[in-house]
Amino acid sequence: MVHLGRVPFPWKSAAIQWFKQGGDHSPSYRSSSLEYKYIYIYPYMLTLLLGSLTITLLLLTSIPVLYKLLTNTMSSSTTHLSGTPLRTTTAHLDAAEASLSDLTTQAGNSHASDPRTQLHLAADHEASHKWFRTLFPYDSLSDFENQWHLGNYVVDRATGAKAFEPMSIYVRVGMHLLYYGSEQEKALHWKRTQAVLKEQSVKMGRQYDVPESKAHIAPFIESFGLQASLSEMVQPDPSKYETFNQFFAREIKESARPVAEPGNEQVVSSPADCRLTAFPTVDLATKYWIKGYGFTLARLLGSESMAQTFDGGSIVIARLAPQDYHRWHSPTSGTIDSITDIPGTYYTVNPQAINQEGTLDVFCENKRSVMMLKRTATGRPVAIVAVGAMLVGSIKYNPGIQQGAEVRRGQCLGAFYYGGSTVIVLYPPGEVALDADLVKNSCEQKCETLVKVGWRVGEGPK
């Protein structure tokens, strides 16, 4: 039966009259109804049929076009750290690359300027918002703050206080270089990003190695409030450093960082002044902290056999911010079995890069050096991995730190030159029980803890 509400004028009134008269079943109306069918109903039905066929053909021919459009849309967009879709066209990548180059150039051209007004300008600062709007448009300040990760919360172990640390603007720009394109585009983007980060890291190292960079020391100290820490340094007079990089990798007096419980060889210590996370197993670390795809112990260490030794063991991750004392120390006493340098790139090691699902794992991608130490207390291996990061020019061991050398807990092993960096320490299963407060902050609060070189982080075996 035809639905009369959908019969168009002028057929509708005639059809109603026909049905009122009984249609084909009324003998008195049979001839006129037959005429009506040919004049009104059949053309209408034919029109509907032709319209349906046309629509079906249009849909069938449109499927490849729609698929291509959808694919292109997905290829040119990704998910922002907050889960918000974000366009990541080549122009967007161009903007991130150009802005990072601009930041490093400004830093090199104005050594006497306050670093908090350029390279280390807080990402949540109003000036940062204005600058970001010119590169990566967004609707409002609240939208910006809600959708962009601008810093991290850390717990001060000495006081128990939890505080927010804003991200430096150069790190925020570097984060953009991690999120580009579809699976098909990623290979090209990674290559381009790696080239950009290497170029900028080498550039910063070169700029901070020239005598003119000495002018950057005073504003850096003032900006980050480092005056009180100068008395802890082997060379406390800032004017005695010949370049900024020399100051950046300044050496601390051993007496300024005494190890906890020095007579107890079962205690293990923090390898750095850092923001530290500690996990009883690597599985917990990947559950709560290391979310990027591609992380495996074999990739991190560059060895399947080494990885098997630490499978099921504990892991300590010590992140050094640019304002931190930038040397790392041995977490335990032992003999150096080997040192292996692994080439890589210079991605940021900020927690927002480490914690975000769907990104590559920066620990296994970045330049790093793996030291295998035979622990004096147990004879078992300990891995100490120095990981370079964004704008880190180089990783250098101290003189005498080589295969066969014996080192003490708390002894300085080497230095990072400009930028943030990380030290990862791996212990075999059952070797160390990590301190409960550090594990709680890491697993329950998903927070880093501020600690210093030599502070206790665990003990074992028990």
C-alpha positions in Angstrom: 0.0 0.0 0.0 1.2 3.5 -0.9 1.9 5.8 2.1 -0.4 8.7 1.2 1.4 11.2 3.4 4.4 11.0 1.1 2.5 11.2 -2.3 3.4 14.6 -3.8 1.0 17.2 -5.1 -0.9 17.0 -7.6 -1.2 13.2 -7.3 -2.1 13.2 -3.6 -5.7 14.4 -3.9 -6.5 12.1 -6.8 -5.1 9.1 -4.9 -7.2 9.9 -1.8 -10.3 10.1 -4.0 -9.4 6.8 -5.6 -8.9 5.0 -2.3 -12.2 6.5 -0.9 -14.0 5.0 -3.9 -12.6 1.5 -3.1 -9.8 1.4 -5.6 -9.7 -1.6 -7.9 -12.3 -3.4 -5.8 -15.1 -1.0 -6.7 -16.8 -2.1 -10.0 -18.2 1.3 -10.6 -14.7 2.8 -10.4 -12.7 0.0 -12.2 -12.2 1.8 -15.5 -11.2 5.1 -13.9 -8.9 3.4 -11.4 -7.1 1.6 -14.2 -6.7 5.0 -15.9 -5.5 6.5 -12.6 -2.8 3.7 -12.2 -1.2 4.5 -15.5 -1.5 8.2 -15.2 -0.5 8.7 -11.5 0.5 5.6 -9.5 2.8 3.8 -11.9 4.8 6.9 -12.9 5.1 7.8 -9.2 6.4 4.3 -8.3 8.7 4.4 -11.3 10.1 7.7 -10.1 10.7 6.2 -6.6 12.4 3.2 -8.1 14.7 5.4 -10.4 15.4 7.7 -7.4 16.4 4.7 -5.2 18.7 3.3 -8.0 20.3 6.7 -8.5 21.0 7.1 -4.8 22.4 3.6 -4.6 24.7 4.2 -7.6 25.9 7.5 -6.1 26.7 5.8 -2.8 28.6 3.0 -4.5 30.7 5.4 -6.6 31.3 7.6 -3.5 32.7 4.8 -1.3 36.3 5.0 -2.7 36.2 8.8 -2.5 34.9 8.8 1.1 37.5 6.2 2.1 40.3 8.3 0.6 39.0 11.4 2.4 38.8 9.6 5.7 42.3 8.1 5.2 43.7 11.5 4.4 42.0 13.1 7.4 43.4 10.4 9.7 46.8 10.8 8.1 46.9 14.5 8.7 45.6 14.4 12.3 46.6 12.7 15.5 45.5 12.7 19.1 46.9 15.4 21.3 48.3 14.4 24.8 44.9 15.2 26.3 43.1 13.0 23.8 41.8 15.9 21.7 42.1 15.5 17.9 44.9 17.8 16.7 45.8 18.7 13.1 49.4 17.7 12.4 50.0 18.8 8.8 53.4 19.5 7.4 52.8 23.2 8.2 52.4 22.3 11.8 55.6 20.4 11.8 57.3 23.3 10.1 56.1 25.6 12.8 57.5 23.4 15.6 60.8 23.0 13.8 61.1 26.7 13.1 60.1 27.7 16.6 62.7 25.4 18.2 65.4 26.8 16.0 64.3 30.3 16.9 64.5 29.6 20.6 68.0 28.1 20.4 69.2 30.9 18.2 67.9 33.5 20.7 69.6 31.7 23.5 72.9 31.8 21.6 72.6 35.4 20.6 71.7 36.8 24.1 73.9 35.0 26.6 73.4 37.8 29.2 69.6 37.5 29.1 67.5 35.8 31.8 66.9 32.2 30.5 63.4 32.4 32.0 62.5 35.0 29.3 63.6 32.8 26.4 64.6 29.1 26.4 63.3 28.4 29.9 60.3 30.6 29.8 57.6 28.7 31.7 55.1 27.1 29.3 52.2 28.3 31.4 53.4 31.9 31.3 51.1 34.4 29.5 54.0 35.3 27.1 54.2 31.6 26.2 50.4 31.6 25.5 50.7 34.6 23.1 53.7 33.0 21.3 52.0 29.6 21.0 48.9 31.1 19.6 50.9 32.4 16.6 52.1 28.9 15.9 49.5 26.4 17.1 46.1 28.3 17.3 43.6 27.4 20.0 40.4 29.0 21.2 41.1 30.3 24.7 43.6 30.4 27.6 41.5 27.8 29.5 41.3 25.6 26.4 45.1 25.8 26.1 45.6 24.9 29.8 43.1 22.0 29.6 44.4 20.5 26.5 48.1 21.0 26.7 50.4 19.5 29.4 52.4 22.4 30.8 54.3 20.8 33.6 54.5 18.0 36.2 53.8 17.5 39.9 56.7 16.4 42.1 56.9 15.3 45.7 59.7 16.8 47.8 61.0 13.8 49.8 62.6 16.1 52.5 59.3 17.9 53.3 56.6 15.7 51.8 55.2 18.7 49.9 53.7 18.2 46.5 54.4 21.0 44.0 53.8 21.8 40.3 56.8 22.4 38.2 56.1 24.2 34.9 57.6 22.9 31.7 60.1 25.1 29.9 58.9 26.4 26.6 61.6 24.6 24.6 60.5 21.3 26.1 56.8 22.0 25.2 57.8 22.7 21.6 59.9 19.6 21.6 56.8 17.6 22.7 55.1 18.6 19.4 57.8 16.8 17.5 56.7 13.5 19.0 53.2 13.5 17.6 52.8 13.6 13.8 51.0 11.7 11.1 49.6 8.3 10.3 51.6 5.0 10.4 52.6 5.6 6.7 53.9 9.1 7.5 55.6 8.3 10.8 58.8 7.0 9.3 59.4 10.3 7.4 58.4 12.4 10.4 60.7 10.5 12.8 63.6 10.9 10.4 62.9 14.6 10.0 62.4 15.1 13.8 65.5 13.2 14.6 67.5 15.4 12.2 66.0 18.5 13.7 66.7 17.5 17.3 70.3 16.4 16.6 70.9 19.7 14.7 69.5 21.8 17.6 71.4 19.8 20.3 74.7 20.1 18.5 73.9 23.8 17.9 73.3 24.4 21.6 76.4 22.5 22.6 78.5 24.6 20.2 76.9 27.9 21.4 77.6 27.0 25.0 81.2 26.0 24.4 82.3 29.4 23.1 83.9 31.9 25.6 81.0 34.4 25.0 78.6 31.9 26.6 80.2 32.7 30.0 77.9 35.7 30.1 75.0 33.2 30.5 76.2 31.8 33.8 75.2 34.7 36.1 71.6 35.0 34.7 71.2 31.2 34.8 72.2 31.2 38.5 69.9 34.1 39.3 67.0 32.7 37.4 67.0 29.3 39.0 68.0 30.4 42.5 71.3 28.5 42.5 73.3 30.9 44.7 73.1 28.8 47.8 74.3 25.7 46.0 77.6 27.3 44.8 79.4 26.6 48.1 78.9 22.9 47.4 80.9 23.0 44.2 84.5 22.1 43.8 84.8 25.5 42.1 82.3 27.9 43.9 83.3 31.0 42.0 81.2 31.3 38.8 83.7 33.7 37.2 86.3 30.9 37.1 84.3 28.9 34.5 85.5 29.6 31.0 82.2 28.6 29.2 78.6 28.0 30.2 78.9 24.3 29.4 81.8 24.1 31.8 79.6 25.6 34.5 76.6 23.5 33.6 78.7 20.3 34.1 80.2 21.7 37.4 81.6 19.2 39.9 80.3 19.0 43.4 82.3 18.3 46.5 82.0 14.8 47.7 81.4 16.0 51.2 78.3 17.9 50.0 76.6 14.6 49.0 77.4 12.0 51.7 75.9 8.6 51.0 73.2 7.3 53.4 74.3 4.6 55.8 77.9 4.5 54.5 78.8 1.4 56.4 75.9 -0.7 55.0 76.9 -2.1 51.6 73.4 -3.5 51.1 72.0 0.1 50.8 71.7 1.5 47.3 71.6 5.3 46.6 70.2 7.8 44.2 72.5 8.3 41.2 71.7 12.0 40.8 70.1 15.2 42.1 66.9 14.4 40.4 63.2 13.8 40.1 63.1 10.0 40.8 60.6 7.2 40.2 61.1 3.7 41.5 59.3 0.5 40.6 59.7 -3.0 42.1 59.4 -4.5 38.6 59.8 -3.4 35.1 56.2 -4.5 34.5 55.0 -2.0 37.0 57.1 0.7 35.4 55.4 0.0 32.0 52.0 -0.1 33.7 52.3 3.2 35.6 55.0 5.3 33.9 56.7 4.1 30.7 53.7 4.1 28.2 55.4 4.7 24.9 55.4 1.7 22.5 58.6 -0.1 21.8 60.1 -0.2 25.3 61.9 -3.4 26.1 64.9 -4.1 28.2 66.7 -5.6 25.2 66.3 -2.4 23.2 67.3 -0.2 26.2 70.4 -2.2 26.9 71.2 -3.2 23.3 71.5 -6.9 24.4 69.1 -9.8 24.7 71.3 -11.6 27.1 71.6 -8.6 29.4 67.9 -8.1 29.3 67.3 -11.7 30.5 69.4 -11.0 33.6 67.1 -8.1 34.6 63.8 -9.6 33.6 61.5 -9.3 36.6 63.9 -7.0 38.4 63.5 -3.5 39.8 64.1 -0.2 38.0 64.9 3.3 39.2 64.5 6.3 36.8 66.3 9.5 37.8 65.4 12.6 35.6 67.7 15.6 35.7 66.1 19.0 34.9 68.4 21.6 33.3 68.7 23.5 36.7 70.0 20.4 38.5 73.5 19.5 39.3 74.3 17.6 36.1 76.6 14.7 37.0 75.7 11.2 37.9 77.1 8.9 40.6 77.3 5.2 41.3 74.3 3.9 43.2 76.3 1.0 44.6 79.9 -0.2 45.0 81.3 -2.6 42.4 83.6 -3.3 39.4 82.9 -2.0 35.9 82.4 -5.0 33.6 81.7 -3.0 30.5 80.6 0.3 29.0 78.6 0.4 25.7 77.7 3.5 23.9 74.5 3.3 21.9 73.8 6.0 19.3 70.4 7.6 19.1 68.3 10.7 18.9 67.6 13.6 21.3 63.9 13.4 22.3 62.7 15.1 25.4 62.6 12.9 28.5 59.9 15.0 30.2 57.4 12.8 32.0 54.6 13.9 29.6 56.6 12.2 26.8 57.3 9.1 28.8 53.7 8.7 30.1 51.8 9.2 26.9 50.4 6.1 25.2 50.8 5.8 21.5 54.1 7.6 21.2 57.4 5.9 20.7 59.5 5.1 23.8 62.2 7.8 24.1 64.4 5.8 26.4 65.1 3.2 23.7 65.4 5.8 21.0 67.7 8.4 22.6 71.5 8.4 22.7 72.7 6.5 25.8 75.6 4.8 27.4 75.2 1.4 29.3 77.5 0.6 32.1 77.4 -2.9 33.6 78.7 -3.1 37.1 79.4 -6.2 39.2 78.1 -5.3 42.6 80.6 -5.8 45.5 78.0 -6.9 48.0 76.6 -9.7 46.0 78.6 -10.2 42.8 75.5 -9.7 40.7 75.2 -7.3 37.8 73.7 -3.8 38.0 73.0 -1.8 34.9 73.5 2.0 35.0 72.2 3.7 31.8 73.0 7.4 31.1 70.4 8.7 28.7 70.8 11.9 26.8 67.9 14.1 26.0 66.7 17.2 24.1 69.5 19.7 23.7 72.0 17.5 25.5 75.3 17.9 23.6 77.3 15.0 25.1 77.6 12.3 27.7 81.1 12.2 29.2 82.6 9.8 31.7 85.1 11.0 34.3 88.8 10.1 33.8 89.5 6.6 35.0 85.9 5.4 34.6 86.5 2.4 32.4 86.3 -1.3 32.2 87.9 -3.0 35.1 87.8 0.0 37.4 86.4 -0.3 40.9 83.9 2.4 42.0 82.4 3.3 45.4 78.8 4.0 46.1 78.4 7.8 45.7 81.4 8.2 43.4 81.0 10.5 40.5 80.9 8.6 37.2 80.3 11.3 34.5 78.6 14.4 33.3 75.9 15.6 30.9 76.5 18.7 28.9 73.5 21.1 28.5 69.9 20.1 28.7 67.8 17.6 30.6 68.8 14.0 30.9 68.1 10.7 32.7 69.9 7.9 34.5 68.2 4.5 34.7 69.4 1.9 37.2 68.3 -1.8 36.8 68.7 -4.5 39.5 68.2 -8.2 39.0 65.1 -9.9 40.6 65.4 -10.1 44.4 68.5 -7.9 44.5 67.0 -4.8 46.0 63.8 -3.8 47.9 63.0 -0.2 46.9 61.9 2.2 49.7 58.2 2.2 50.2 57.7 6.0 50.0 59.3 6.2 46.6 57.3 3.3 45.2 54.1 4.8 46.6 54.7 8.1 45.0 55.6 6.4 41.7 52.7 3.9 41.5 49.9 5.4 43.5 50.4 9.2 42.9 52.2 8.6 39.6 54.6 11.4 40.7 58.3 11.9 40.7 60.1 12.5 44.0 62.8 15.1 44.5 65.9 13.4 45.9 69.7 14.1 45.9 72.8 12.1 45.1 73.6 9.6 47.8 70.1 9.5 49.4 68.9 6.0 50.1 66.5 4.5 47.6 66.5 0.8 48.7 68.3 -2.1 50.3 69.0 -5.7 49.5 69.2 -8.5 49.2 67.4 -9.3 52.5 
